[in-house]
Amino acid sequence: MQTALNSRVIIEQAKGVLAERLRISVDEAFGVLRAYARTNHVRILAVANGIIDRTVELPR
């Protein structure tokens, strides 16, 4: 249960970071996260972590 909560917090933080960087809504930011994860065959949590620690660079 705690792991799921921690994962959700990380994803929410990444959505906020993307929304700010790309000047889009939080819902659109989630779509960007999801699309990147699907295209690159990685878990959305891994993408979110990468956004937060700046190891994943998404197109602007």
Biotite code that builds the C-alpha atoms (Angstrom):
import biotite.structure as struc

atoms = struc.array([
    struc.Atom([0.000, 0.000, 0.000], chain_id="A", res_id=1, res_name="MET", atom_name="CA", element="C"),
    struc.Atom([2.777, 2.446, 0.926], chain_id="A", res_id=2, res_name="GLN", atom_name="CA", element="C"),
    struc.Atom([4.635, 1.656, -2.303], chain_id="A", res_id=3, res_name="THR", atom_name="CA", element="C"),
    struc.Atom([1.550, 2.476, -4.359], chain_id="A", res_id=4, res_name="ALA", atom_name="CA", element="C"),
    struc.Atom([1.155, 5.761, -2.509], chain_id="A", res_id=5, res_name="LEU", atom_name="CA", element="C"),
    struc.Atom([4.815, 6.655, -3.024], chain_id="A", res_id=6, res_name="ASN", atom_name="CA", element="C"),
    struc.Atom([4.503, 5.841, -6.727], chain_id="A", res_id=7, res_name="SER", atom_name="CA", element="C"),
    struc.Atom([1.448, 8.054, -7.031], chain_id="A", res_id=8, res_name="ARG", atom_name="CA", element="C"),
    struc.Atom([3.261, 10.948, -5.342], chain_id="A", res_id=9, res_name="VAL", atom_name="CA", element="C"),
    struc.Atom([6.191, 10.636, -7.762], chain_id="A", res_id=10, res_name="ILE", atom_name="CA", element="C"),
    struc.Atom([3.857, 10.560, -10.771], chain_id="A", res_id=11, res_name="ILE", atom_name="CA", element="C"),
    struc.Atom([1.969, 13.609, -9.489], chain_id="A", res_id=12, res_name="GLU", atom_name="CA", element="C"),
    struc.Atom([5.241, 15.494, -9.000], chain_id="A", res_id=13, res_name="GLN", atom_name="CA", element="C"),
    struc.Atom([6.357, 14.629, -12.518], chain_id="A", res_id=14, res_name="ALA", atom_name="CA", element="C"),
    struc.Atom([3.012, 15.792, -13.918], chain_id="A", res_id=15, res_name="LYS", atom_name="CA", element="C"),
    struc.Atom([3.510, 19.118, -12.184], chain_id="A", res_id=16, res_name="GLY", atom_name="CA", element="C"),
    struc.Atom([7.057, 19.468, -13.482], chain_id="A", res_id=17, res_name="VAL", atom_name="CA", element="C"),
    struc.Atom([5.951, 18.702, -17.037], chain_id="A", res_id=18, res_name="LEU", atom_name="CA", element="C"),
    struc.Atom([2.953, 21.000, -16.838], chain_id="A", res_id=19, res_name="ALA", atom_name="CA", element="C"),
    struc.Atom([5.225, 23.844, -15.778], chain_id="A", res_id=20, res_name="GLU", atom_name="CA", element="C"),
    struc.Atom([7.991, 23.124, -18.300], chain_id="A", res_id=21, res_name="ARG", atom_name="CA", element="C"),
    struc.Atom([5.683, 22.587, -21.249], chain_id="A", res_id=22, res_name="LEU", atom_name="CA", element="C"),
    struc.Atom([3.030, 25.099, -20.194], chain_id="A", res_id=23, res_name="ARG", atom_name="CA", element="C"),
    struc.Atom([0.256, 22.537, -20.441], chain_id="A", res_id=24, res_name="ILE", atom_name="CA", element="C"),
    struc.Atom([-2.450, 21.281, -18.108], chain_id="A", res_id=25, res_name="SER", atom_name="CA", element="C"),
    struc.Atom([-1.756, 18.572, -15.566], chain_id="A", res_id=26, res_name="VAL", atom_name="CA", element="C"),
    struc.Atom([-4.062, 16.231, -17.502], chain_id="A", res_id=27, res_name="ASP", atom_name="CA", element="C"),
    struc.Atom([-2.094, 16.875, -20.686], chain_id="A", res_id=28, res_name="GLU", atom_name="CA", element="C"),
    struc.Atom([1.133, 16.272, -18.769], chain_id="A", res_id=29, res_name="ALA", atom_name="CA", element="C"),
    struc.Atom([-0.147, 12.854, -17.727], chain_id="A", res_id=30, res_name="PHE", atom_name="CA", element="C"),
    struc.Atom([-0.880, 12.099, -21.373], chain_id="A", res_id=31, res_name="GLY", atom_name="CA", element="C"),
    struc.Atom([2.689, 13.043, -22.261], chain_id="A", res_id=32, res_name="VAL", atom_name="CA", element="C"),
    struc.Atom([4.036, 10.756, -19.521], chain_id="A", res_id=33, res_name="LEU", atom_name="CA", element="C"),
    struc.Atom([1.816, 7.891, -20.615], chain_id="A", res_id=34, res_name="ARG", atom_name="CA", element="C"),
    struc.Atom([2.660, 8.288, -24.308], chain_id="A", res_id=35, res_name="ALA", atom_name="CA", element="C"),
    struc.Atom([6.397, 8.382, -23.591], chain_id="A", res_id=36, res_name="TYR", atom_name="CA", element="C"),
    struc.Atom([6.150, 5.278, -21.416], chain_id="A", res_id=37, res_name="ALA", atom_name="CA", element="C"),
    struc.Atom([4.191, 3.355, -24.045], chain_id="A", res_id=38, res_name="ARG", atom_name="CA", element="C"),
    struc.Atom([6.403, 4.429, -26.937], chain_id="A", res_id=39, res_name="THR", atom_name="CA", element="C"),
    struc.Atom([9.587, 3.513, -25.086], chain_id="A", res_id=40, res_name="ASN", atom_name="CA", element="C"),
    struc.Atom([8.203, 0.362, -23.419], chain_id="A", res_id=41, res_name="HIS", atom_name="CA", element="C"),
    struc.Atom([8.957, 1.522, -19.892], chain_id="A", res_id=42, res_name="VAL", atom_name="CA", element="C"),
    struc.Atom([6.827, 1.894, -16.800], chain_id="A", res_id=43, res_name="ARG", atom_name="CA", element="C"),
    struc.Atom([5.268, 5.277, -16.214], chain_id="A", res_id=44, res_name="ILE", atom_name="CA", element="C"),
    struc.Atom([6.918, 5.383, -12.777], chain_id="A", res_id=45, res_name="LEU", atom_name="CA", element="C"),
    struc.Atom([10.347, 5.085, -14.401], chain_id="A", res_id=46, res_name="ALA", atom_name="CA", element="C"),
    struc.Atom([9.500, 7.980, -16.720], chain_id="A", res_id=47, res_name="VAL", atom_name="CA", element="C"),
    struc.Atom([8.219, 10.040, -13.791], chain_id="A", res_id=48, res_name="ALA", atom_name="CA", element="C"),
    struc.Atom([11.414, 9.418, -11.838], chain_id="A", res_id=49, res_name="ASN", atom_name="CA", element="C"),
    struc.Atom([13.428, 10.416, -14.889], chain_id="A", res_id=50, res_name="GLY", atom_name="CA", element="C"),
    struc.Atom([11.473, 13.643, -15.270], chain_id="A", res_id=51, res_name="ILE", atom_name="CA", element="C"),
    struc.Atom([12.065, 14.553, -11.642], chain_id="A", res_id=52, res_name="ILE", atom_name="CA", element="C"),
    struc.Atom([15.791, 13.771, -11.636], chain_id="A", res_id=53, res_name="ASP", atom_name="CA", element="C"),
    struc.Atom([16.243, 15.117, -15.183], chain_id="A", res_id=54, res_name="ARG", atom_name="CA", element="C"),
    struc.Atom([17.542, 11.890, -16.693], chain_id="A", res_id=55, res_name="THR", atom_name="CA", element="C"),
    struc.Atom([14.605, 11.723, -19.115], chain_id="A", res_id=56, res_name="VAL", atom_name="CA", element="C"),
    struc.Atom([14.324, 14.584, -21.563], chain_id="A", res_id=57, res_name="GLU", atom_name="CA", element="C"),
    struc.Atom([10.999, 14.955, -23.312], chain_id="A", res_id=58, res_name="LEU", atom_name="CA", element="C"),
    struc.Atom([10.518, 17.088, -26.399], chain_id="A", res_id=59, res_name="PRO", atom_name="CA", element="C"),
    struc.Atom([9.357, 20.600, -25.665], chain_id="A", res_id=60, res_name="ARG", atom_name="CA", element="C"),
])
